[in-house]
Amino acid sequence: MLAIVIYALMSWFPNAYGTAFGRFLGRTVEPFERLFNFASVGMISFAPVVALVVLSLVQGGITYLGNLIIGYGYGY
């Protein structure tokens, strides 16, 4: 999640994507973020926001399933 936020904030700085760190984040974040390119209005892309929401939901679901499997929440 932090990588997506940093990658989105890098758009505010000129040539930030051209650095070694920017290229690394691009190779890491862009394939996942590309799934959500439909979420744009004009020149503003909401793909990072949608990607963060999806990751949060997946993380919550995995945590919930883990708690079900381990048995937390049932008073055992």
mmCIF file as gemmi writes it, N, C-alpha and C atoms, coordinates in Angstrom:
data_model
loop_
_atom_site.group_PDB
_atom_site.id
_atom_site.type_symbol
_atom_site.label_atom_id
_atom_site.label_alt_id
_atom_site.label_comp_id
_atom_site.label_asym_id
_atom_site.label_entity_id
_atom_site.label_seq_id
_atom_site.pdbx_PDB_ins_code
_atom_site.Cartn_x
_atom_site.Cartn_y
_atom_site.Cartn_z
_atom_site.occupancy
_atom_site.B_iso_or_equiv
_atom_site.pdbx_formal_charge
_atom_site.auth_seq_id
_atom_site.auth_asym_id
_atom_site.pdbx_PDB_model_num
ATOM 1 N N . MET Axp A 1 ? 0.825 -1.195 0 1 0 ? 1 A 1
ATOM 2 C CA . MET Axp A 1 ? 0 0 0 1 0 ? 1 A 1
ATOM 3 C C . MET Axp A 1 ? 0.869 1.258 0 1 0 ? 1 A 1
ATOM 4 N N . LEU Axp A 2 ? 1.936 1.196 0.757 1 0 ? 2 A 1
ATOM 5 C CA . LEU Axp A 2 ? 2.824 2.355 0.833 1 0 ? 2 A 1
ATOM 6 C C . LEU Axp A 2 ? 3.477 2.623 -0.523 1 0 ? 2 A 1
ATOM 7 N N . ALA Axp A 3 ? 3.811 1.575 -1.249 1 0 ? 3 A 1
ATOM 8 C CA . ALA Axp A 3 ? 4.426 1.747 -2.569 1 0 ? 3 A 1
ATOM 9 C C . ALA Axp A 3 ? 3.481 2.462 -3.525 1 0 ? 3 A 1
ATOM 10 N N . ILE Axp A 4 ? 2.193 2.152 -3.459 1 0 ? 4 A 1
ATOM 11 C CA . ILE Axp A 4 ? 1.212 2.809 -4.322 1 0 ? 4 A 1
ATOM 12 C C . ILE Axp A 4 ? 1.11 4.287 -3.972 1 0 ? 4 A 1
ATOM 13 N N . VAL Axp A 5 ? 1.09 4.606 -2.685 1 0 ? 5 A 1
ATOM 14 C CA . VAL Axp A 5 ? 0.999 6.005 -2.256 1 0 ? 5 A 1
ATOM 15 C C . VAL Axp A 5 ? 2.235 6.779 -2.712 1 0 ? 5 A 1
ATOM 16 N N . ILE Axp A 6 ? 3.418 6.2 -2.503 1 0 ? 6 A 1
ATOM 17 C CA . ILE Axp A 6 ? 4.653 6.884 -2.909 1 0 ? 6 A 1
ATOM 18 C C . ILE Axp A 6 ? 4.684 7.061 -4.421 1 0 ? 6 A 1
ATOM 19 N N . TYR Axp A 7 ? 4.28 6.041 -5.157 1 0 ? 7 A 1
ATOM 20 C CA . TYR Axp A 7 ? 4.273 6.122 -6.616 1 0 ? 7 A 1
ATOM 21 C C . TYR Axp A 7 ? 3.308 7.202 -7.102 1 0 ? 7 A 1
ATOM 22 N N . ALA Axp A 8 ? 2.164 7.318 -6.456 1 0 ? 8 A 1
ATOM 23 C CA . ALA Axp A 8 ? 1.209 8.362 -6.838 1 0 ? 8 A 1
ATOM 24 C C . ALA Axp A 8 ? 1.755 9.75 -6.51 1 0 ? 8 A 1
ATOM 25 N N . LEU Axp A 9 ? 2.408 9.893 -5.384 1 0 ? 9 A 1
ATOM 26 C CA . LEU Axp A 9 ? 2.959 11.197 -5 1 0 ? 9 A 1
ATOM 27 C C . LEU Axp A 9 ? 4.135 11.613 -5.88 1 0 ? 9 A 1
ATOM 28 N N . MET Axp A 10 ? 4.818 10.63 -6.461 1 0 ? 10 A 1
ATOM 29 C CA . MET Axp A 10 ? 5.95 10.941 -7.336 1 0 ? 10 A 1
ATOM 30 C C . MET Axp A 10 ? 5.511 11.695 -8.585 1 0 ? 10 A 1
ATOM 31 N N . SER Axp A 11 ? 4.233 11.621 -8.921 1 0 ? 11 A 1
ATOM 32 C CA . SER Axp A 11 ? 3.753 12.335 -10.107 1 0 ? 11 A 1
ATOM 33 C C . SER Axp A 11 ? 3.817 13.847 -9.916 1 0 ? 11 A 1
ATOM 34 N N . TRP Axp A 12 ? 3.954 14.306 -8.712 1 0 ? 12 A 1
ATOM 35 C CA . TRP Axp A 12 ? 4.032 15.737 -8.434 1 0 ? 12 A 1
ATOM 36 C C . TRP Axp A 12 ? 5.418 16.304 -8.708 1 0 ? 12 A 1
ATOM 37 N N . PHE Axp A 13 ? 6.418 15.435 -8.804 1 0 ? 13 A 1
ATOM 38 C CA . PHE Axp A 13 ? 7.8 15.88 -8.963 1 0 ? 13 A 1
ATOM 39 C C . PHE Axp A 13 ? 8.294 15.575 -10.371 1 0 ? 13 A 1
ATOM 40 N N . PRO Axp A 14 ? 8.869 16.56 -11.047 1 0 ? 14 A 1
ATOM 41 C CA . PRO Axp A 14 ? 9.339 16.328 -12.412 1 0 ? 14 A 1
ATOM 42 C C . PRO Axp A 14 ? 10.477 15.306 -12.445 1 0 ? 14 A 1
ATOM 43 N N . ASN Axp A 15 ? 10.431 14.432 -13.399 1 0 ? 15 A 1
ATOM 44 C CA . ASN Axp A 15 ? 11.456 13.411 -13.636 1 0 ? 15 A 1
ATOM 45 C C . ASN Axp A 15 ? 11.619 12.417 -12.491 1 0 ? 15 A 1
ATOM 46 N N . ALA Axp A 16 ? 10.674 12.345 -11.581 1 0 ? 16 A 1
ATOM 47 C CA . ALA Axp A 16 ? 10.789 11.402 -10.466 1 0 ? 16 A 1
ATOM 48 C C . ALA Axp A 16 ? 10.674 9.959 -10.954 1 0 ? 16 A 1
ATOM 49 N N . TYR Axp A 17 ? 9.894 9.744 -12.022 1 0 ? 17 A 1
ATOM 50 C CA . TYR Axp A 17 ? 9.748 8.39 -12.548 1 0 ? 17 A 1
ATOM 51 C C . TYR Axp A 17 ? 10.998 7.931 -13.291 1 0 ? 17 A 1
ATOM 52 N N . GLY Axp A 18 ? 11.857 8.862 -13.662 1 0 ? 18 A 1
ATOM 53 C CA . GLY Axp A 18 ? 13.071 8.524 -14.393 1 0 ? 18 A 1
ATOM 54 C C . GLY Axp A 18 ? 14.216 8.064 -13.508 1 0 ? 18 A 1
ATOM 55 N N . THR Axp A 19 ? 14.09 8.225 -12.203 1 0 ? 19 A 1
ATOM 56 C CA . THR Axp A 19 ? 15.144 7.787 -11.299 1 0 ? 19 A 1
ATOM 57 C C . THR Axp A 19 ? 15.106 6.27 -11.146 1 0 ? 19 A 1
ATOM 58 N N . ALA Axp A 20 ? 16.162 5.713 -10.578 1 0 ? 20 A 1
ATOM 59 C CA . ALA Axp A 20 ? 16.213 4.265 -10.365 1 0 ? 20 A 1
ATOM 60 C C . ALA Axp A 20 ? 15.09 3.816 -9.434 1 0 ? 20 A 1
ATOM 61 N N . PHE Axp A 21 ? 14.833 4.609 -8.402 1 0 ? 21 A 1
ATOM 62 C CA . PHE Axp A 21 ? 13.75 4.284 -7.466 1 0 ? 21 A 1
ATOM 63 C C . PHE Axp A 21 ? 12.391 4.361 -8.154 1 0 ? 21 A 1
ATOM 64 N N . GLY Axp A 22 ? 12.214 5.379 -9 1 0 ? 22 A 1
ATOM 65 C CA . GLY Axp A 22 ? 10.962 5.535 -9.727 1 0 ? 22 A 1
ATOM 66 C C . GLY Axp A 22 ? 10.726 4.394 -10.699 1 0 ? 22 A 1
ATOM 67 N N . ARG Axp A 23 ? 11.784 3.955 -11.384 1 0 ? 23 A 1
ATOM 68 C CA . ARG Axp A 23 ? 11.643 2.817 -12.295 1 0 ? 23 A 1
ATOM 69 C C . ARG Axp A 23 ? 11.326 1.539 -11.536 1 0 ? 23 A 1
ATOM 70 N N . PHE Axp A 24 ? 11.953 1.353 -10.365 1 0 ? 24 A 1
ATOM 71 C CA . PHE Axp A 24 ? 11.668 0.173 -9.545 1 0 ? 24 A 1
ATOM 72 C C . PHE Axp A 24 ? 10.203 0.173 -9.099 1 0 ? 24 A 1
ATOM 73 N N . LEU Axp A 25 ? 9.729 1.303 -8.597 1 0 ? 25 A 1
ATOM 74 C CA . LEU Axp A 25 ? 8.33 1.391 -8.178 1 0 ? 25 A 1
ATOM 75 C C . LEU Axp A 25 ? 7.39 1.202 -9.362 1 0 ? 25 A 1
ATOM 76 N N . GLY Axp A 26 ? 7.777 1.711 -10.511 1 0 ? 26 A 1
ATOM 77 C CA . GLY Axp A 26 ? 6.958 1.542 -11.707 1 0 ? 26 A 1
ATOM 78 C C . GLY Axp A 26 ? 6.797 0.076 -12.073 1 0 ? 26 A 1
ATOM 79 N N . ARG Axp A 27 ? 7.899 -0.679 -12.015 1 0 ? 27 A 1
ATOM 80 C CA . ARG Axp A 27 ? 7.826 -2.114 -12.315 1 0 ? 27 A 1
ATOM 81 C C . ARG Axp A 27 ? 7.018 -2.859 -11.262 1 0 ? 27 A 1
ATOM 82 N N . THR Axp A 28 ? 6.966 -2.337 -10.059 1 0 ? 28 A 1
ATOM 83 C CA . THR Axp A 28 ? 6.257 -3.001 -8.969 1 0 ? 28 A 1
ATOM 84 C C . THR Axp A 28 ? 4.773 -2.639 -8.941 1 0 ? 28 A 1
ATOM 85 N N . VAL Axp A 29 ? 4.462 -1.365 -9.1 1 0 ? 29 A 1
ATOM 86 C CA . VAL Axp A 29 ? 3.105 -0.864 -8.894 1 0 ? 29 A 1
ATOM 87 C C . VAL Axp A 29 ? 2.264 -0.868 -10.171 1 0 ? 29 A 1
ATOM 88 N N . GLU Axp A 30 ? 2.854 -0.498 -11.308 1 0 ? 30 A 1
ATOM 89 C CA . GLU Axp A 30 ? 2.07 -0.316 -12.531 1 0 ? 30 A 1
ATOM 90 C C . GLU Axp A 30 ? 1.288 -1.549 -12.987 1 0 ? 30 A 1
ATOM 91 N N . PRO Axp A 31 ? 1.826 -2.763 -12.922 1 0 ? 31 A 1
ATOM 92 C CA . PRO Axp A 31 ? 1.01 -3.905 -13.371 1 0 ? 31 A 1
ATOM 93 C C . PRO Axp A 31 ? -0.297 -4.061 -12.591 1 0 ? 31 A 1
ATOM 94 N N . PHE Axp A 32 ? -0.262 -3.821 -11.294 1 0 ? 32 A 1
ATOM 95 C CA . PHE Axp A 32 ? -1.48 -3.916 -10.486 1 0 ? 32 A 1
ATOM 96 C C . PHE Axp A 32 ? -2.383 -2.716 -10.732 1 0 ? 32 A 1
ATOM 97 N N . GLU Axp A 33 ? -1.784 -1.539 -10.8 1 0 ? 33 A 1
ATOM 98 C CA . GLU Axp A 33 ? -2.561 -0.32 -10.978 1 0 ? 33 A 1
ATOM 99 C C . GLU Axp A 33 ? -3.212 -0.252 -12.359 1 0 ? 33 A 1
ATOM 100 N N . ARG Axp A 34 ? -2.593 -0.878 -13.344 1 0 ? 34 A 1
ATOM 101 C CA . ARG Axp A 34 ? -3.133 -0.891 -14.704 1 0 ? 34 A 1
ATOM 102 C C . ARG Axp A 34 ? -4.502 -1.572 -14.767 1 0 ? 34 A 1
ATOM 103 N N . LEU Axp A 35 ? -4.78 -2.461 -13.831 1 0 ? 35 A 1
ATOM 104 C CA . LEU Axp A 35 ? -6.078 -3.126 -13.778 1 0 ? 35 A 1
ATOM 105 C C . LEU Axp A 35 ? -7.216 -2.144 -13.535 1 0 ? 35 A 1
ATOM 106 N N . PHE Axp A 36 ? -6.894 -0.995 -12.965 1 0 ? 36 A 1
ATOM 107 C CA . PHE Axp A 36 ? -7.914 -0.034 -12.556 1 0 ? 36 A 1
ATOM 108 C C . PHE Axp A 36 ? -7.857 1.262 -13.36 1 0 ? 36 A 1
ATOM 109 N N . ASN Axp A 37 ? -7.332 1.214 -14.576 1 0 ? 37 A 1
ATOM 110 C CA . ASN Axp A 37 ? -7.239 2.414 -15.415 1 0 ? 37 A 1
ATOM 111 C C . ASN Axp A 37 ? -8.599 2.929 -15.853 1 0 ? 37 A 1
ATOM 112 N N . PHE Axp A 38 ? -9.647 2.147 -15.679 1 0 ? 38 A 1
ATOM 113 C CA . PHE Axp A 38 ? -10.988 2.607 -16.022 1 0 ? 38 A 1
ATOM 114 C C . PHE Axp A 38 ? -11.438 3.732 -15.105 1 0 ? 38 A 1
ATOM 115 N N . ALA Axp A 39 ? -10.818 3.862 -13.948 1 0 ? 39 A 1
ATOM 116 C CA . ALA Axp A 39 ? -11.238 4.836 -12.941 1 0 ? 39 A 1
ATOM 117 C C . ALA Axp A 39 ? -10.533 6.178 -13.172 1 0 ? 39 A 1
ATOM 118 N N . SER Axp A 40 ? -10.919 6.853 -14.243 1 0 ? 40 A 1
ATOM 119 C CA . SER Axp A 40 ? -10.334 8.163 -14.498 1 0 ? 40 A 1
ATOM 120 C C . SER Axp A 40 ? -11.419 9.111 -14.991 1 0 ? 40 A 1
ATOM 121 N N . VAL Axp A 41 ? -11.247 10.355 -14.622 1 0 ? 41 A 1
ATOM 122 C CA . VAL Axp A 41 ? -12.165 11.406 -15.05 1 0 ? 41 A 1
ATOM 123 C C . VAL Axp A 41 ? -11.31 12.48 -15.7 1 0 ? 41 A 1
ATOM 124 N N . GLY Axp A 42 ? -11.43 12.605 -16.992 1 0 ? 42 A 1
ATOM 125 C CA . GLY Axp A 42 ? -10.594 13.562 -17.705 1 0 ? 42 A 1
ATOM 126 C C . GLY Axp A 42 ? -9.141 13.149 -17.609 1 0 ? 42 A 1
ATOM 127 N N . MET Axp A 43 ? -8.328 14.06 -17.1 1 0 ? 43 A 1
ATOM 128 C CA . MET Axp A 43 ? -6.904 13.768 -16.965 1 0 ? 43 A 1
ATOM 129 C C . MET Axp A 43 ? -6.547 13.284 -15.562 1 0 ? 43 A 1
ATOM 130 N N . ILE Axp A 44 ? -7.528 13.142 -14.696 1 0 ? 44 A 1
ATOM 131 C CA . ILE Axp A 44 ? -7.286 12.708 -13.318 1 0 ? 44 A 1
ATOM 132 C C . ILE Axp A 44 ? -7.592 11.22 -13.214 1 0 ? 44 A 1
ATOM 133 N N . SER Axp A 45 ? -6.596 10.46 -12.779 1 0 ? 45 A 1
ATOM 134 C CA . SER Axp A 45 ? -6.773 9.02 -12.636 1 0 ? 45 A 1
ATOM 135 C C . SER Axp A 45 ? -6.992 8.678 -11.162 1 0 ? 45 A 1
ATOM 136 N N . PHE Axp A 46 ? -8.033 7.921 -10.923 1 0 ? 46 A 1
ATOM 137 C CA . PHE Axp A 46 ? -8.308 7.456 -9.576 1 0 ? 46 A 1
ATOM 138 C C . PHE Axp A 46 ? -7.851 6.013 -9.389 1 0 ? 46 A 1
ATOM 139 N N . ALA Axp A 47 ? -7.035 5.509 -10.305 1 0 ? 47 A 1
ATOM 140 C CA . ALA Axp A 47 ? -6.535 4.134 -10.235 1 0 ? 47 A 1
ATOM 141 C C . ALA Axp A 47 ? -5.791 3.859 -8.921 1 0 ? 47 A 1
ATOM 142 N N . PRO Axp A 48 ? -4.944 4.774 -8.417 1 0 ? 48 A 1
ATOM 143 C CA . PRO Axp A 48 ? -4.284 4.495 -7.141 1 0 ? 48 A 1
ATOM 144 C C . PRO Axp A 48 ? -5.274 4.365 -5.98 1 0 ? 48 A 1
ATOM 145 N N . VAL Axp A 49 ? -6.312 5.182 -5.996 1 0 ? 49 A 1
ATOM 146 C CA . VAL Axp A 49 ? -7.31 5.119 -4.917 1 0 ? 49 A 1
ATOM 147 C C . VAL Axp A 49 ? -8.065 3.797 -4.974 1 0 ? 49 A 1
ATOM 148 N N . VAL Axp A 50 ? -8.482 3.408 -6.177 1 0 ? 50 A 1
ATOM 149 C CA . VAL Axp A 50 ? -9.197 2.142 -6.333 1 0 ? 50 A 1
ATOM 150 C C . VAL Axp A 50 ? -8.292 0.974 -5.963 1 0 ? 50 A 1
ATOM 151 N N . ALA Axp A 51 ? -7.017 1.044 -6.357 1 0 ? 51 A 1
ATOM 152 C CA . ALA Axp A 51 ? -6.07 -0.019 -6.016 1 0 ? 51 A 1
ATOM 153 C C . ALA Axp A 51 ? -5.904 -0.135 -4.498 1 0 ? 51 A 1
ATOM 154 N N . LEU Axp A 52 ? -5.84 0.989 -3.806 1 0 ? 52 A 1
ATOM 155 C CA . LEU Axp A 52 ? -5.715 0.961 -2.342 1 0 ? 52 A 1
ATOM 156 C C . LEU Axp A 52 ? -6.962 0.369 -1.69 1 0 ? 52 A 1
ATOM 157 N N . VAL Axp A 53 ? -8.128 0.718 -2.206 1 0 ? 53 A 1
ATOM 158 C CA . VAL Axp A 53 ? -9.374 0.17 -1.653 1 0 ? 53 A 1
ATOM 159 C C . VAL Axp A 53 ? -9.426 -1.336 -1.87 1 0 ? 53 A 1
ATOM 160 N N . VAL Axp A 54 ? -9.057 -1.783 -3.061 1 0 ? 54 A 1
ATOM 161 C CA . VAL Axp A 54 ? -9.063 -3.227 -3.347 1 0 ? 54 A 1
ATOM 162 C C . VAL Axp A 54 ? -8.066 -3.958 -2.448 1 0 ? 54 A 1
ATOM 163 N N . LEU Axp A 55 ? -6.866 -3.408 -2.302 1 0 ? 55 A 1
ATOM 164 C CA . LEU Axp A 55 ? -5.881 -4.045 -1.42 1 0 ? 55 A 1
ATOM 165 C C . LEU Axp A 55 ? -6.363 -4.094 0.022 1 0 ? 55 A 1
ATOM 166 N N . SER Axp A 56 ? -7.026 -3.038 0.462 1 0 ? 56 A 1
ATOM 167 C CA . SER Axp A 56 ? -7.552 -3.007 1.827 1 0 ? 56 A 1
ATOM 168 C C . SER Axp A 56 ? -8.624 -4.074 2.02 1 0 ? 56 A 1
ATOM 169 N N . LEU Axp A 57 ? -9.505 -4.217 1.028 1 0 ? 57 A 1
ATOM 170 C CA . LEU Axp A 57 ? -10.549 -5.244 1.12 1 0 ? 57 A 1
ATOM 171 C C . LEU Axp A 57 ? -9.956 -6.651 1.11 1 0 ? 57 A 1
ATOM 172 N N . VAL Axp A 58 ? -8.956 -6.869 0.273 1 0 ? 58 A 1
ATOM 173 C CA . VAL Axp A 58 ? -8.301 -8.179 0.224 1 0 ? 58 A 1
ATOM 174 C C . VAL Axp A 58 ? -7.603 -8.466 1.544 1 0 ? 58 A 1
ATOM 175 N N . GLN Axp A 59 ? -6.924 -7.474 2.088 1 0 ? 59 A 1
ATOM 176 C CA . GLN Axp A 59 ? -6.242 -7.651 3.362 1 0 ? 59 A 1
ATOM 177 C C . GLN Axp A 59 ? -7.242 -7.972 4.475 1 0 ? 59 A 1
ATOM 178 N N . GLY Axp A 60 ? -8.368 -7.264 4.497 1 0 ? 60 A 1
ATOM 179 C CA . GLY Axp A 60 ? -9.398 -7.536 5.5 1 0 ? 60 A 1
ATOM 180 C C . GLY Axp A 60 ? -9.986 -8.926 5.336 1 0 ? 60 A 1
ATOM 181 N N . GLY Axp A 61 ? -10.207 -9.343 4.094 1 0 ? 61 A 1
ATOM 182 C CA . GLY Axp A 61 ? -10.737 -10.68 3.849 1 0 ? 61 A 1
ATOM 183 C C . GLY Axp A 61 ? -9.777 -11.767 4.27 1 0 ? 61 A 1
ATOM 184 N N . ILE Axp A 62 ? -8.498 -11.591 3.983 1 0 ? 62 A 1
ATOM 185 C CA . ILE Axp A 62 ? -7.502 -12.582 4.394 1 0 ? 62 A 1
ATOM 186 C C . ILE Axp A 62 ? -7.394 -12.638 5.905 1 0 ? 62 A 1
ATOM 187 N N . THR Axp A 63 ? -7.439 -11.483 6.549 1 0 ? 63 A 1
ATOM 188 C CA . THR Axp A 63 ? -7.399 -11.456 8.014 1 0 ? 63 A 1
ATOM 189 C C . THR Axp A 63 ? -8.616 -12.16 8.599 1 0 ? 63 A 1
ATOM 190 N N . TYR Axp A 64 ? -9.781 -11.915 8.024 1 0 ? 64 A 1
ATOM 191 C CA . TYR Axp A 64 ? -11.005 -12.553 8.493 1 0 ? 64 A 1
ATOM 192 C C . TYR Axp A 64 ? -10.928 -14.068 8.333 1 0 ? 64 A 1
ATOM 193 N N . LEU Axp A 65 ? -10.481 -14.525 7.161 1 0 ? 65 A 1
ATOM 194 C CA . LEU Axp A 65 ? -10.351 -15.968 6.931 1 0 ? 65 A 1
ATOM 195 C C . LEU Axp A 65 ? -9.325 -16.586 7.87 1 0 ? 65 A 1
ATOM 196 N N . GLY Axp A 66 ? -8.234 -15.878 8.105 1 0 ? 66 A 1
ATOM 197 C CA . GLY Axp A 66 ? -7.226 -16.375 9.035 1 0 ? 66 A 1
ATOM 198 C C . GLY Axp A 66 ? -7.788 -16.513 10.439 1 0 ? 66 A 1
ATOM 199 N N . ASN Axp A 67 ? -8.584 -15.539 10.85 1 0 ? 67 A 1
ATOM 200 C CA . ASN Axp A 67 ? -9.205 -15.62 12.17 1 0 ? 67 A 1
ATOM 201 C C . ASN Axp A 67 ? -10.213 -16.758 12.245 1 0 ? 67 A 1
ATOM 202 N N . LEU Axp A 68 ? -10.93 -17.018 11.158 1 0 ? 68 A 1
ATOM 203 C CA . LEU Axp A 68 ? -11.861 -18.145 11.138 1 0 ? 68 A 1
ATOM 204 C C . LEU Axp A 68 ? -11.126 -19.476 11.257 1 0 ? 68 A 1
ATOM 205 N N . ILE Axp A 69 ? -10.035 -19.605 10.538 1 0 ? 69 A 1
ATOM 206 C CA . ILE Axp A 69 ? -9.274 -20.85 10.545 1 0 ? 69 A 1
ATOM 207 C C . ILE Axp A 69 ? -8.622 -21.084 11.891 1 0 ? 69 A 1
ATOM 208 N N . ILE Axp A 70 ? -8.039 -20.041 12.466 1 0 ? 70 A 1
ATOM 209 C CA . ILE Axp A 70 ? -7.361 -20.178 13.756 1 0 ? 70 A 1
ATOM 210 C C . ILE Axp A 70 ? -8.361 -20.323 14.892 1 0 ? 70 A 1
ATOM 211 N N . GLY Axp A 71 ? -9.52 -19.7 14.762 1 0 ? 71 A 1
ATOM 212 C CA . GLY Axp A 71 ? -10.555 -19.834 15.772 1 0 ? 71 A 1
ATOM 213 C C . GLY Axp A 71 ? -10.719 -18.634 16.671 1 0 ? 71 A 1
ATOM 214 N N . TYR Axp A 72 ? -10.086 -17.491 16.33 1 0 ? 72 A 1
ATOM 215 C CA . TYR Axp A 72 ? -10.287 -16.292 17.116 1 0 ? 72 A 1
ATOM 216 C C . TYR Axp A 72 ? -11.71 -15.809 16.959 1 0 ? 72 A 1
ATOM 217 N N . GLY Axp A 73 ? -12.233 -15.22 17.966 1 0 ? 73 A 1
ATOM 218 C CA . GLY Axp A 73 ? -13.566 -14.662 17.893 1 0 ? 73 A 1
ATOM 219 C C . GLY Axp A 73 ? -14.662 -15.619 18.294 1 0 ? 73 A 1
ATOM 220 N N . TYR Axp A 74 ? -14.313 -16.854 18.613 1 0 ? 74 A 1
ATOM 221 C CA . TYR Axp A 74 ? -15.327 -17.824 19.01 1 0 ? 74 A 1
ATOM 222 C C . TYR Axp A 74 ? -15.212 -18.2 20.472 1 0 ? 74 A 1
ATOM 223 N N . GLY Axp A 75 ? -14.291 -17.573 21.186 1 0 ? 75 A 1
ATOM 224 C CA . GLY Axp A 75 ? -14.168 -17.829 22.62 1 0 ? 75 A 1
ATOM 225 C C . GLY Axp A 75 ? -13.476 -19.132 22.972 1 0 ? 75 A 1
ATOM 226 N N . TYR Axp A 76 ? -12.708 -19.696 22.055 1 0 ? 76 A 1
ATOM 227 C CA . TYR Axp A 76 ? -11.998 -20.958 22.338 1 0 ? 76 A 1
ATOM 228 C C . TYR Axp A 76 ? -10.706 -20.688 23.039 1 0 ? 76 A 1
